[in-house]
Amino acid sequence: MLTYIKESIEELRNNITLPSRSEASNLMIIVAVFSILFALATWGVDTVFSKAIKLYFDKLIN
C-alpha cells in the first residue's frame, strides 16, 4: 500500500499538468453554463410529465 501511495505522488508530480488560470476560468464558465442548461431541461421535462400525469388522473377520476 505504501508503494502505491509513493508511486501515485510521484505520478502527480511528474505527469500531471494543470491548466492556466485563464483556461481554468473558461472551463469553469463552460461547465456552469451547461449545468444551468441541463437543470433547465430537467425542470422542463419534469413540468411536462407532471402536467401530463395530472391531466391523466383528472380524466380518470371524472
All heavy atoms as TSV, in Angstrom:
chain	resi	resn	atom	element	x	y	z
A	1	MET	N	N	0.830	-1.187	0.000
A	1	MET	CA	C	0.000	0.000	0.000
A	1	MET	C	C	0.879	1.257	0.000
A	1	MET	O	O	0.554	2.229	-0.673
A	1	MET	CB	C	-0.921	-0.049	1.230
A	1	MET	CG	C	-1.918	1.037	1.276
A	1	MET	SD	S	-3.102	0.798	-0.039
A	1	MET	CE	C	-4.308	1.966	0.397
A	2	LEU	N	N	1.942	1.221	0.749
A	2	LEU	CA	C	2.845	2.370	0.824
A	2	LEU	C	C	3.504	2.635	-0.532
A	2	LEU	O	O	3.632	3.797	-0.943
A	2	LEU	CB	C	3.907	2.127	1.902
A	2	LEU	CG	C	4.751	3.322	2.291
A	2	LEU	CD1	C	3.870	4.455	2.797
A	2	LEU	CD2	C	5.763	2.927	3.349
A	3	THR	N	N	3.836	1.582	-1.245
A	3	THR	CA	C	4.423	1.734	-2.581
A	3	THR	C	C	3.424	2.394	-3.529
A	3	THR	O	O	3.794	3.265	-4.318
A	3	THR	CB	C	4.842	0.360	-3.135
A	3	THR	OG1	O	5.736	-0.260	-2.208
A	3	THR	CG2	C	5.518	0.495	-4.479
A	4	TYR	N	N	2.187	1.995	-3.445
A	4	TYR	CA	C	1.141	2.575	-4.294
A	4	TYR	C	C	1.009	4.083	-4.036
A	4	TYR	O	O	0.926	4.868	-4.975
A	4	TYR	CB	C	-0.196	1.873	-4.033
A	4	TYR	CG	C	-1.355	2.528	-4.735
A	4	TYR	CD1	C	-1.547	2.365	-6.105
A	4	TYR	CD2	C	-2.255	3.325	-4.034
A	4	TYR	CE1	C	-2.603	2.970	-6.764
A	4	TYR	CE2	C	-3.313	3.936	-4.673
A	4	TYR	CZ	C	-3.487	3.752	-6.040
A	4	TYR	OH	O	-4.534	4.359	-6.672
A	5	ILE	N	N	1.013	4.476	-2.787
A	5	ILE	CA	C	0.894	5.895	-2.435
A	5	ILE	C	C	2.100	6.670	-2.947
A	5	ILE	O	O	1.959	7.752	-3.532
A	5	ILE	CB	C	0.710	6.066	-0.913
A	5	ILE	CG1	C	-0.633	5.476	-0.487
A	5	ILE	CG2	C	0.815	7.522	-0.507
A	5	ILE	CD1	C	-0.846	5.394	0.997
A	6	LYS	N	N	3.303	6.119	-2.756
A	6	LYS	CA	C	4.518	6.780	-3.244
A	6	LYS	C	C	4.494	6.944	-4.764
A	6	LYS	O	O	4.824	7.995	-5.288
A	6	LYS	CB	C	5.765	5.998	-2.823
A	6	LYS	CG	C	6.116	6.143	-1.362
A	6	LYS	CD	C	7.361	5.336	-1.033
A	6	LYS	CE	C	7.692	5.432	0.446
A	6	LYS	NZ	N	8.881	4.631	0.787
A	7	GLU	N	N	4.090	5.888	-5.469
A	7	GLU	CA	C	4.015	5.953	-6.927
A	7	GLU	C	C	2.948	6.943	-7.388
A	7	GLU	O	O	3.136	7.638	-8.392
A	7	GLU	CB	C	3.743	4.566	-7.499
A	7	GLU	CG	C	4.935	3.634	-7.402
A	7	GLU	CD	C	4.615	2.231	-7.878
A	7	GLU	OE1	O	3.433	1.957	-8.237
A	7	GLU	OE2	O	5.533	1.395	-7.896
A	8	SER	N	N	1.856	7.018	-6.677
A	8	SER	CA	C	0.797	7.972	-7.023
A	8	SER	C	C	1.276	9.404	-6.862
A	8	SER	O	O	1.034	10.251	-7.726
A	8	SER	CB	C	-0.436	7.737	-6.155
A	8	SER	OG	O	-0.979	6.477	-6.398
A	9	ILE	N	N	1.967	9.682	-5.780
A	9	ILE	CA	C	2.504	11.029	-5.546
A	9	ILE	C	C	3.539	11.373	-6.610
A	9	ILE	O	O	3.545	12.486	-7.149
A	9	ILE	CB	C	3.098	11.140	-4.123
A	9	ILE	CG1	C	1.966	11.067	-3.092
A	9	ILE	CG2	C	3.891	12.417	-3.967
A	9	ILE	CD1	C	2.426	10.961	-1.667
A	10	GLU	N	N	4.375	10.413	-6.938
A	10	GLU	CA	C	5.393	10.629	-7.974
A	10	GLU	C	C	4.738	10.913	-9.329
A	10	GLU	O	O	5.168	11.793	-10.067
A	10	GLU	CB	C	6.304	9.406	-8.071
A	10	GLU	CG	C	7.514	9.600	-8.938
A	10	GLU	CD	C	8.482	10.630	-8.378
A	10	GLU	OE1	O	8.560	10.800	-7.149
A	10	GLU	OE2	O	9.154	11.282	-9.204
A	11	GLU	N	N	3.701	10.184	-9.654
A	11	GLU	CA	C	2.995	10.411	-10.918
A	11	GLU	C	C	2.341	11.790	-10.936
A	11	GLU	O	O	2.369	12.487	-11.952
A	11	GLU	CB	C	1.946	9.331	-11.131
A	11	GLU	CG	C	1.255	9.447	-12.464
A	11	GLU	CD	C	0.315	8.286	-12.740
A	11	GLU	OE1	O	0.386	7.273	-12.023
A	11	GLU	OE2	O	-0.486	8.415	-13.677
A	12	LEU	N	N	1.773	12.199	-9.820
A	12	LEU	CA	C	1.171	13.527	-9.744
A	12	LEU	C	C	2.216	14.623	-9.953
A	12	LEU	O	O	1.954	15.627	-10.604
A	12	LEU	CB	C	0.473	13.723	-8.399
A	12	LEU	CG	C	-0.874	13.043	-8.230
A	12	LEU	CD1	C	-1.354	13.165	-6.786
A	12	LEU	CD2	C	-1.893	13.651	-9.168
A	13	ARG	N	N	3.387	14.430	-9.406
A	13	ARG	CA	C	4.440	15.441	-9.539
A	13	ARG	C	C	4.996	15.519	-10.953
A	13	ARG	O	O	5.343	16.596	-11.428
A	13	ARG	CB	C	5.579	15.131	-8.570
A	13	ARG	CG	C	5.231	15.440	-7.149
A	13	ARG	CD	C	6.429	15.252	-6.260
A	13	ARG	NE	N	6.054	15.521	-4.866
A	13	ARG	CZ	C	6.659	15.010	-3.824
A	13	ARG	NH1	N	7.676	14.192	-3.986
A	13	ARG	NH2	N	6.252	15.302	-2.610
A	14	ASN	N	N	5.115	14.385	-11.644
A	14	ASN	CA	C	5.816	14.351	-12.921
A	14	ASN	C	C	4.916	14.336	-14.155
A	14	ASN	O	O	5.330	14.801	-15.212
A	14	ASN	CB	C	6.737	13.130	-12.980
A	14	ASN	CG	C	7.830	13.225	-11.933
A	14	ASN	OD1	O	8.288	14.311	-11.605
A	14	ASN	ND2	N	8.238	12.087	-11.399
A	15	ASN	N	N	3.721	13.803	-14.059
A	15	ASN	CA	C	2.921	13.580	-15.261
A	15	ASN	C	C	1.678	14.456	-15.377
A	15	ASN	O	O	1.014	14.420	-16.401
A	15	ASN	CB	C	2.496	12.108	-15.335
A	15	ASN	CG	C	3.697	11.191	-15.437
A	15	ASN	OD1	O	4.755	11.604	-15.886
A	15	ASN	ND2	N	3.543	9.953	-15.011
A	16	ILE	N	N	1.345	15.194	-14.361
A	16	ILE	CA	C	0.127	15.995	-14.370
A	16	ILE	C	C	0.483	17.452	-14.627
A	16	ILE	O	O	1.347	18.022	-13.974
A	16	ILE	CB	C	-0.621	15.884	-13.022
A	16	ILE	CG1	C	-0.923	14.422	-12.676
A	16	ILE	CG2	C	-1.879	16.714	-13.024
A	16	ILE	CD1	C	-1.820	13.725	-13.653
A	17	THR	N	N	-0.218	18.043	-15.595
A	17	THR	CA	C	-0.050	19.477	-15.830
A	17	THR	C	C	-1.390	20.156	-15.592
A	17	THR	O	O	-2.422	19.719	-16.113
A	17	THR	CB	C	0.417	19.763	-17.267
A	17	THR	OG1	O	-0.500	19.153	-18.181
A	17	THR	CG2	C	1.813	19.241	-17.510
A	18	LEU	N	N	-1.373	21.190	-14.820
A	18	LEU	CA	C	-2.593	21.934	-14.522
A	18	LEU	C	C	-2.819	22.993	-15.592
A	18	LEU	O	O	-1.858	23.554	-16.135
A	18	LEU	CB	C	-2.468	22.603	-13.150
A	18	LEU	CG	C	-2.358	21.657	-11.957
A	18	LEU	CD1	C	-2.124	22.449	-10.691
A	18	LEU	CD2	C	-3.603	20.815	-11.839
A	19	PRO	N	N	-4.082	23.286	-15.900
A	19	PRO	CA	C	-4.343	24.335	-16.884
A	19	PRO	C	C	-3.989	25.703	-16.313
A	19	PRO	O	O	-3.924	25.889	-15.091
A	19	PRO	CB	C	-5.850	24.219	-17.137
A	19	PRO	CG	C	-6.394	23.563	-15.922
A	19	PRO	CD	C	-5.315	22.681	-15.390
A	20	SER	N	N	-3.792	26.638	-17.213
A	20	SER	CA	C	-3.504	28.002	-16.756
A	20	SER	C	C	-4.752	28.585	-16.095
A	20	SER	O	O	-5.849	28.050	-16.215
A	20	SER	CB	C	-3.085	28.871	-17.940
A	20	SER	OG	O	-4.176	29.037	-18.830
A	21	ARG	N	N	-4.560	29.695	-15.407
A	21	ARG	CA	C	-5.671	30.331	-14.690
A	21	ARG	C	C	-6.779	30.753	-15.650
A	21	ARG	O	O	-7.958	30.554	-15.382
A	21	ARG	CB	C	-5.153	31.518	-13.890
A	21	ARG	CG	C	-6.142	32.107	-12.933
A	21	ARG	CD	C	-5.440	33.170	-12.070
A	21	ARG	NE	N	-6.145	33.466	-10.874
A	21	ARG	CZ	C	-6.118	32.779	-9.742
A	21	ARG	NH1	N	-5.397	31.695	-9.684
A	21	ARG	NH2	N	-6.795	33.155	-8.694
A	22	SER	N	N	-6.419	31.319	-16.796
A	22	SER	CA	C	-7.435	31.764	-17.756
A	22	SER	C	C	-8.164	30.575	-18.386
A	22	SER	O	O	-9.374	30.621	-18.588
A	22	SER	CB	C	-6.804	32.641	-18.839
A	22	SER	OG	O	-5.874	31.902	-19.582
A	23	GLU	N	N	-7.420	29.513	-18.682
A	23	GLU	CA	C	-8.060	28.321	-19.241
A	23	GLU	C	C	-8.995	27.679	-18.217
A	23	GLU	O	O	-10.094	27.241	-18.569
A	23	GLU	CB	C	-6.999	27.318	-19.688
A	23	GLU	CG	C	-7.563	26.142	-20.438
A	23	GLU	CD	C	-6.490	25.166	-20.889
A	23	GLU	OE1	O	-5.318	25.354	-20.523
A	23	GLU	OE2	O	-6.840	24.218	-21.603
A	24	ALA	N	N	-8.583	27.642	-16.970
A	24	ALA	CA	C	-9.429	27.083	-15.918
A	24	ALA	C	C	-10.706	27.921	-15.751
A	24	ALA	O	O	-11.798	27.372	-15.559
A	24	ALA	CB	C	-8.667	27.018	-14.601
A	25	SER	N	N	-10.572	29.245	-15.855
A	25	SER	CA	C	-11.750	30.116	-15.753
A	25	SER	C	C	-12.707	29.866	-16.909
A	25	SER	O	O	-13.924	29.801	-16.714
A	25	SER	CB	C	-11.324	31.585	-15.746
A	25	SER	OG	O	-10.596	31.875	-14.592
A	26	ASN	N	N	-12.168	29.737	-18.115
A	26	ASN	CA	C	-13.018	29.455	-19.275
A	26	ASN	C	C	-13.740	28.127	-19.133
A	26	ASN	O	O	-14.930	28.016	-19.433
A	26	ASN	CB	C	-12.190	29.460	-20.560
A	26	ASN	CG	C	-11.746	30.849	-20.947
A	26	ASN	OD1	O	-12.333	31.846	-20.519
A	26	ASN	ND2	N	-10.701	30.926	-21.743
A	27	LEU	N	N	-13.025	27.117	-18.681
A	27	LEU	CA	C	-13.642	25.807	-18.494
A	27	LEU	C	C	-14.711	25.848	-17.403
A	27	LEU	O	O	-15.763	25.206	-17.521
A	27	LEU	CB	C	-12.575	24.765	-18.158
A	27	LEU	CG	C	-11.609	24.430	-19.285
A	27	LEU	CD1	C	-10.493	23.521	-18.788
A	27	LEU	CD2	C	-12.334	23.791	-20.449
A	28	MET	N	N	-14.475	26.629	-16.347
A	28	MET	CA	C	-15.457	26.757	-15.281
A	28	MET	C	C	-16.744	27.397	-15.800
A	28	MET	O	O	-17.845	26.968	-15.461
A	28	MET	CB	C	-14.899	27.594	-14.133
A	28	MET	CG	C	-15.848	27.706	-12.960
A	28	MET	SD	S	-15.364	28.950	-11.766
A	28	MET	CE	C	-15.595	30.443	-12.703
A	29	ILE	N	N	-16.600	28.400	-16.659
A	29	ILE	CA	C	-17.777	29.056	-17.236
A	29	ILE	C	C	-18.554	28.086	-18.121
A	29	ILE	O	O	-19.788	28.019	-18.061
A	29	ILE	CB	C	-17.357	30.317	-18.014
A	29	ILE	CG1	C	-16.870	31.379	-17.028
A	29	ILE	CG2	C	-18.501	30.857	-18.852
A	29	ILE	CD1	C	-16.213	32.571	-17.676
A	30	ILE	N	N	-17.838	27.297	-18.913
A	30	ILE	CA	C	-18.493	26.316	-19.779
A	30	ILE	C	C	-19.264	25.297	-18.945
A	30	ILE	O	O	-20.418	24.968	-19.243
A	30	ILE	CB	C	-17.465	25.625	-20.695
A	30	ILE	CG1	C	-16.935	26.628	-21.716
A	30	ILE	CG2	C	-18.061	24.413	-21.390
A	30	ILE	CD1	C	-15.754	26.129	-22.514
A	31	VAL	N	N	-18.651	24.806	-17.887
A	31	VAL	CA	C	-19.313	23.833	-17.011
A	31	VAL	C	C	-20.541	24.458	-16.354
A	31	VAL	O	O	-21.601	23.834	-16.266
A	31	VAL	CB	C	-18.331	23.288	-15.958
A	31	VAL	CG1	C	-19.052	22.510	-14.881
A	31	VAL	CG2	C	-17.275	22.421	-16.617
A	32	ALA	N	N	-20.432	25.699	-15.898
A	32	ALA	CA	C	-21.564	26.376	-15.260
A	32	ALA	C	C	-22.725	26.548	-16.234
A	32	ALA	O	O	-23.885	26.292	-15.892
A	32	ALA	CB	C	-21.122	27.723	-14.697
A	33	VAL	N	N	-22.417	26.966	-17.467
A	33	VAL	CA	C	-23.473	27.169	-18.472
A	33	VAL	C	C	-24.174	25.850	-18.791
A	33	VAL	O	O	-25.410	25.772	-18.816
A	33	VAL	CB	C	-22.888	27.812	-19.749
A	33	VAL	CG1	C	-23.874	27.754	-20.897
A	33	VAL	CG2	C	-22.484	29.251	-19.473
A	34	PHE	N	N	-23.412	24.795	-19.025
A	34	PHE	CA	C	-24.030	23.506	-19.332
A	34	PHE	C	C	-24.792	22.948	-18.139
A	34	PHE	O	O	-25.829	22.292	-18.313
A	34	PHE	CB	C	-22.997	22.510	-19.849
A	34	PHE	CG	C	-22.713	22.671	-21.308
A	34	PHE	CD1	C	-21.552	23.286	-21.730
A	34	PHE	CD2	C	-23.615	22.245	-22.262
A	34	PHE	CE1	C	-21.292	23.460	-23.075
A	34	PHE	CE2	C	-23.367	22.404	-23.617
A	34	PHE	CZ	C	-22.197	23.019	-24.025
A	35	SER	N	N	-24.334	23.208	-16.926
A	35	SER	CA	C	-25.065	22.760	-15.737
A	35	SER	C	C	-26.412	23.466	-15.644
A	35	SER	O	O	-27.434	22.840	-15.336
A	35	SER	CB	C	-24.255	23.037	-14.473
A	35	SER	OG	O	-23.076	22.275	-14.473
A	36	ILE	N	N	-26.425	24.765	-15.913
A	36	ILE	CA	C	-27.686	25.519	-15.878
A	36	ILE	C	C	-28.617	25.031	-16.983
A	36	ILE	O	O	-29.824	24.833	-16.744
A	36	ILE	CB	C	-27.402	27.033	-15.993
A	36	ILE	CG1	C	-26.726	27.528	-14.711
A	36	ILE	CG2	C	-28.678	27.817	-16.270
A	36	ILE	CD1	C	-26.164	28.931	-14.801
A	37	LEU	N	N	-28.084	24.823	-18.190
A	37	LEU	CA	C	-28.920	24.332	-19.289
A	37	LEU	C	C	-29.500	22.954	-18.984
A	37	LEU	O	O	-30.675	22.685	-19.252
A	37	LEU	CB	C	-28.116	24.287	-20.591
A	37	LEU	CG	C	-27.749	25.634	-21.204
A	37	LEU	CD1	C	-26.845	25.439	-22.412
A	37	LEU	CD2	C	-28.989	26.412	-21.583
A	38	PHE	N	N	-28.690	22.082	-18.418
A	38	PHE	CA	C	-29.167	20.744	-18.065
A	38	PHE	C	C	-30.234	20.817	-16.974
A	38	PHE	O	O	-31.231	20.092	-17.022
A	38	PHE	CB	C	-27.998	19.869	-17.613
A	38	PHE	CG	C	-28.388	18.443	-17.377
A	38	PHE	CD1	C	-28.679	17.604	-18.440
A	38	PHE	CD2	C	-28.483	17.941	-16.092
A	38	PHE	CE1	C	-29.046	16.287	-18.228
A	38	PHE	CE2	C	-28.844	16.627	-15.870
A	38	PHE	CZ	C	-29.135	15.803	-16.939
A	39	ALA	N	N	-30.038	21.705	-15.993
A	39	ALA	CA	C	-31.032	21.868	-14.930
A	39	ALA	C	C	-32.350	22.389	-15.509
A	39	ALA	O	O	-33.426	21.924	-15.120
A	39	ALA	CB	C	-30.511	22.819	-13.861
A	40	LEU	N	N	-32.280	23.340	-16.428
A	40	LEU	CA	C	-33.497	23.863	-17.054
A	40	LEU	C	C	-34.199	22.796	-17.886
A	40	LEU	O	O	-35.436	22.703	-17.873
A	40	LEU	CB	C	-33.165	25.084	-17.907
A	40	LEU	CG	C	-32.794	26.346	-17.143
A	40	LEU	CD1	C	-32.316	27.423	-18.113
A	40	LEU	CD2	C	-33.965	26.844	-16.310
A	41	ALA	N	N	-33.434	21.992	-18.601
A	41	ALA	CA	C	-34.025	20.907	-19.391
A	41	ALA	C	C	-34.702	19.888	-18.487
A	41	ALA	O	O	-35.815	19.423	-18.768
A	41	ALA	CB	C	-32.956	20.242	-20.247
A	42	THR	N	N	-34.054	19.540	-17.391
A	42	THR	CA	C	-34.644	18.600	-16.437
A	42	THR	C	C	-35.923	19.168	-15.836
A	42	THR	O	O	-36.934	18.472	-15.707
A	42	THR	CB	C	-33.639	18.274	-15.317
A	42	THR	OG1	O	-32.447	17.754	-15.915
A	42	THR	CG2	C	-34.194	17.264	-14.336
A	43	TRP	N	N	-35.904	20.456	-15.477
A	43	TRP	CA	C	-37.084	21.109	-14.934
A	43	TRP	C	C	-38.219	21.097	-15.973
A	43	TRP	O	O	-39.373	20.830	-15.638
A	43	TRP	CB	C	-36.754	22.544	-14.523
A	43	TRP	CG	C	-37.951	23.344	-14.158
A	43	TRP	CD1	C	-38.663	23.279	-13.002
A	43	TRP	CD2	C	-38.588	24.337	-14.971
A	43	TRP	NE1	N	-39.705	24.174	-13.048
A	43	TRP	CE2	C	-39.672	24.833	-14.236
A	43	TRP	CE3	C	-38.326	24.839	-16.233
A	43	TRP	CZ2	C	-40.512	25.818	-14.762
A	43	TRP	CZ3	C	-39.148	25.822	-16.748
A	43	TRP	CH2	C	-40.230	26.292	-16.006
A	44	GLY	N	N	-37.892	21.371	-17.237
A	44	GLY	CA	C	-38.910	21.381	-18.285
A	44	GLY	C	C	-39.549	20.021	-18.481
A	44	GLY	O	O	-40.779	19.909	-18.569
A	45	VAL	N	N	-38.748	18.981	-18.551
A	45	VAL	CA	C	-39.280	17.622	-18.718
A	45	VAL	C	C	-40.128	17.242	-17.507
A	45	VAL	O	O	-41.208	16.658	-17.648
A	45	VAL	CB	C	-38.130	16.617	-18.941
A	45	VAL	CG1	C	-38.617	15.185	-18.856
A	45	VAL	CG2	C	-37.462	16.878	-20.278
A	46	ASP	N	N	-39.669	17.580	-16.320
A	46	ASP	CA	C	-40.417	17.290	-15.105
A	46	ASP	C	C	-41.765	18.001	-15.113
A	46	ASP	O	O	-42.788	17.411	-14.750
A	46	ASP	CB	C	-39.608	17.710	-13.878
A	46	ASP	CG	C	-40.324	17.397	-12.586
A	46	ASP	OD1	O	-40.690	16.217	-12.378
A	46	ASP	OD2	O	-40.515	18.331	-11.786
A	47	THR	N	N	-41.784	19.245	-15.547
A	47	THR	CA	C	-43.031	20.003	-15.603
A	47	THR	C	C	-44.007	19.386	-16.600
A	47	THR	O	O	-45.198	19.236	-16.311
A	47	THR	CB	C	-42.730	21.474	-15.980
A	47	THR	OG1	O	-41.847	22.030	-15.010
A	47	THR	CG2	C	-43.995	22.299	-16.034
A	48	VAL	N	N	-43.507	19.016	-17.775
A	48	VAL	CA	C	-44.369	18.406	-18.795
A	48	VAL	C	C	-44.941	17.089	-18.284
A	48	VAL	O	O	-46.147	16.836	-18.410
A	48	VAL	CB	C	-43.590	18.210	-20.119
A	48	VAL	CG1	C	-44.358	17.337	-21.090
A	48	VAL	CG2	C	-43.276	19.566	-20.740
A	49	PHE	N	N	-44.109	16.229	-17.721
A	49	PHE	CA	C	-44.602	14.948	-17.206
A	49	PHE	C	C	-45.578	15.154	-16.059
A	49	PHE	O	O	-46.573	14.442	-15.946
A	49	PHE	CB	C	-43.449	14.050	-16.766
A	49	PHE	CG	C	-42.763	13.352	-17.909
A	49	PHE	CD1	C	-41.394	13.185	-17.896
A	49	PHE	CD2	C	-43.474	12.870	-18.984
A	49	PHE	CE1	C	-40.746	12.542	-18.943
A	49	PHE	CE2	C	-42.843	12.228	-20.034
A	49	PHE	CZ	C	-41.471	12.069	-20.017
A	50	SER	N	N	-45.307	16.112	-15.206
A	50	SER	CA	C	-46.190	16.393	-14.081
A	50	SER	C	C	-47.577	16.812	-14.571
A	50	SER	O	O	-48.595	16.336	-14.070
A	50	SER	CB	C	-45.586	17.489	-13.203
A	50	SER	OG	O	-46.454	17.835	-12.170
A	51	LYS	N	N	-47.610	17.701	-15.552
A	51	LYS	CA	C	-48.901	18.145	-16.101
A	51	LYS	C	C	-49.608	17.008	-16.830
A	51	LYS	O	O	-50.828	16.877	-16.745
A	51	LYS	CB	C	-48.691	19.344	-17.014
A	51	LYS	CG	C	-48.326	20.586	-16.238
A	51	LYS	CD	C	-48.219	21.803	-17.109
A	51	LYS	CE	C	-47.831	22.983	-16.224
A	51	LYS	NZ	N	-47.928	24.252	-16.902
A	52	ALA	N	N	-48.858	16.176	-17.552
A	52	ALA	CA	C	-49.461	15.048	-18.266
A	52	ALA	C	C	-50.066	14.047	-17.285
A	52	ALA	O	O	-51.184	13.548	-17.496
A	52	ALA	CB	C	-48.424	14.368	-19.147
A	53	ILE	N	N	-49.361	13.761	-16.215
A	53	ILE	CA	C	-49.876	12.819	-15.213
A	53	ILE	C	C	-51.095	13.405	-14.511
A	53	ILE	O	O	-52.085	12.712	-14.286
A	53	ILE	CB	C	-48.769	12.439	-14.215
A	53	ILE	CG1	C	-47.736	11.564	-14.916
A	53	ILE	CG2	C	-49.340	11.738	-12.991
A	53	ILE	CD1	C	-46.497	11.295	-14.104
A	54	LYS	N	N	-51.054	14.687	-14.187
A	54	LYS	CA	C	-52.201	15.334	-13.550
A	54	LYS	C	C	-53.409	15.294	-14.475
A	54	LYS	O	O	-54.519	14.972	-14.050
A	54	LYS	CB	C	-51.854	16.770	-13.187
A	54	LYS	CG	C	-52.934	17.485	-12.413
A	54	LYS	CD	C	-52.476	18.879	-12.049
A	54	LYS	CE	C	-53.432	19.649	-11.199
A	54	LYS	NZ	N	-54.825	19.553	-11.469
A	55	LEU	N	N	-53.205	15.585	-15.764
A	55	LEU	CA	C	-54.293	15.543	-16.735
A	55	LEU	C	C	-54.855	14.132	-16.857
A	55	LEU	O	O	-56.075	13.933	-16.892
A	55	LEU	CB	C	-53.792	16.039	-18.093
A	55	LEU	CG	C	-54.807	16.105	-19.217
A	55	LEU	CD1	C	-55.879	17.143	-18.910
A	55	LEU	CD2	C	-54.108	16.452	-20.524
A	56	TYR	N	N	-53.987	13.134	-16.890
A	56	TYR	CA	C	-54.418	11.739	-16.985
A	56	TYR	C	C	-55.281	11.345	-15.799
A	56	TYR	O	O	-56.355	10.762	-15.967
A	56	TYR	CB	C	-53.195	10.830	-17.085
A	56	TYR	CG	C	-53.537	9.357	-17.025
A	56	TYR	CD1	C	-54.057	8.712	-18.132
A	56	TYR	CD2	C	-53.333	8.627	-15.859
A	56	TYR	CE1	C	-54.378	7.359	-18.087
A	56	TYR	CE2	C	-53.640	7.282	-15.799
A	56	TYR	CZ	C	-54.164	6.657	-16.911
A	56	TYR	OH	O	-54.485	5.330	-16.848
A	57	PHE	N	N	-54.839	11.670	-14.591
A	57	PHE	CA	C	-55.608	11.281	-13.412
A	57	PHE	C	C	-56.877	12.107	-13.253
A	57	PHE	O	O	-57.867	11.613	-12.726
A	57	PHE	CB	C	-54.748	11.340	-12.157
A	57	PHE	CG	C	-53.838	10.152	-12.004
A	57	PHE	CD1	C	-52.466	10.285	-12.149
A	57	PHE	CD2	C	-54.357	8.893	-11.770
A	57	PHE	CE1	C	-51.637	9.185	-12.041
A	57	PHE	CE2	C	-53.536	7.788	-11.660
A	57	PHE	CZ	C	-52.159	7.930	-11.802
A	58	ASP	N	N	-56.863	13.364	-13.702
A	58	ASP	CA	C	-58.087	14.154	-13.675
A	58	ASP	C	C	-59.136	13.546	-14.608
A	58	ASP	O	O	-60.309	13.493	-14.273
A	58	ASP	CB	C	-57.804	15.611	-14.071
A	58	ASP	CG	C	-57.137	16.399	-12.969
A	58	ASP	OD1	O	-57.132	15.915	-11.801
A	58	ASP	OD2	O	-56.595	17.488	-13.263
A	59	LYS	N	N	-58.739	13.096	-15.785
A	59	LYS	CA	C	-59.657	12.452	-16.724
A	59	LYS	C	C	-60.113	11.097	-16.200
A	59	LYS	O	O	-61.245	10.698	-16.412
A	59	LYS	CB	C	-58.985	12.269	-18.084
A	59	LYS	CG	C	-58.612	13.564	-18.742
A	59	LYS	CD	C	-59.439	13.761	-19.961
A	59	LYS	CE	C	-58.954	15.041	-20.629
A	59	LYS	NZ	N	-60.009	15.688	-21.334
A	60	LEU	N	N	-59.232	10.386	-15.511
A	60	LEU	CA	C	-59.552	9.070	-14.980
A	60	LEU	C	C	-60.582	9.174	-13.865
A	60	LEU	O	O	-61.508	8.359	-13.780
A	60	LEU	CB	C	-58.274	8.397	-14.461
A	60	LEU	CG	C	-58.381	6.928	-14.075
A	60	LEU	CD1	C	-58.617	6.094	-15.315
A	60	LEU	CD2	C	-57.098	6.498	-13.390
A	61	ILE	N	N	-60.467	10.194	-13.026
A	61	ILE	CA	C	-61.381	10.360	-11.889
A	61	ILE	C	C	-62.737	10.878	-12.361
A	61	ILE	O	O	-63.774	10.454	-11.878
A	61	ILE	CB	C	-60.751	11.312	-10.835
A	61	ILE	CG1	C	-59.554	10.627	-10.188
A	61	ILE	CG2	C	-61.776	11.692	-9.786
A	61	ILE	CD1	C	-58.764	11.515	-9.257
A	62	ASN	N	N	-62.732	11.791	-13.326
A	62	ASN	CA	C	-64.008	12.383	-13.776
A	62	ASN	C	C	-64.618	11.584	-14.853
A	62	ASN	O	O	-64.759	10.941	-15.557
A	62	ASN	CB	C	-63.799	13.809	-14.277
A	62	ASN	CG	C	-63.414	14.720	-13.113
A	62	ASN	OD1	O	-63.806	14.485	-11.986
A	62	ASN	ND2	N	-62.643	15.728	-13.411
